[in-house]
Amino acid sequence: MQVFKYPNKRESGQKAAAQGAALIKKTIAAKGTANIILATGASQFEMLEALTATEAIDWSAVTLFHLDEYIGLDDQHPASFRKYLRERFEAKVGPLKNAFYVETESGTPEEVCQKLNEQIQAHPIDICFAGIGENGHLAFNDPPADFDTEAPYIVVDLDEDCRKQQMGEGWFPTIDDVPRQAISMGIRQIFKSKTVILTVPDDRKAQAVKGTLEGEVSNLVPASILQNHDDTSIYLDAESASLLSGD
């Protein structure tokens, strides 16, 4: 895993976006299309702002998948990840080749997963943009995460730390308002991405960053699995890197 540290979250987000934009352009040039994953949450604000402002990307050649969505929230709820991506990404870049969202109201959770599984299996992922949760989660794979399932999308239970993070970031007024389940891309599916670009700012992520980079690979720190990935870059600011050895 390549580790990049910058003084503040704006610079780290911009650098992550620059790497991703260059890879999207290179992939489109090589094969005419690019398949990407985008994450949501406060950690992605600066990266997405920079990515959507990048010139000369043919977004009409890009297919988008997103990582996860709450079960029980419609796409107009302020905390909806579909709403987040449509407003912060899709509305800024214009029409995509395709966008596959986790449409949780379109059937039972199992039916939604099955449809997404078929779609993503037909679109091998070139670049995954993601973050790390305060509890070390990757997407909504909270500890102890399932490192074994091959299903691309799965139904997951959200642990207390994850739900507190969502409230703490301001997406929900109280912990009781945070859903207890979600549909999430699984760990092994994320791992299949050719390139993973992690943007992880803020001191509240410092312990998770240390566990991800310096601890053993463990499903108790789900993002640590990316130590074994062939092409992962993590972009940190001074605060999120503050607990790393030598810092």
Buried (B, 14 or more C-beta within 10 A) or exposed (E): BEBBBBEEBBBBBBBBBBBBBEBBBEBBEEEEBBBBBBBBBBBBBBBBBBBBEBEEBBBEBBBBBBBBBBBEBEBEBEBBBBBBBBEBBBEBBEEBBEBBBBBBEEEEBEEBBBBBBEBBEEBEBBBBBBBBBBBBBBBBBBBEBBBEEEBBBBBBEBBEBBBBBBBEBEBBEEEEBBBBBBBBBBBBBBBBBBBBBBBBBBBBBBBBBBBBBEBEBBBEBBBBBBBEBEBBBBBBBBBBBBBBEEE
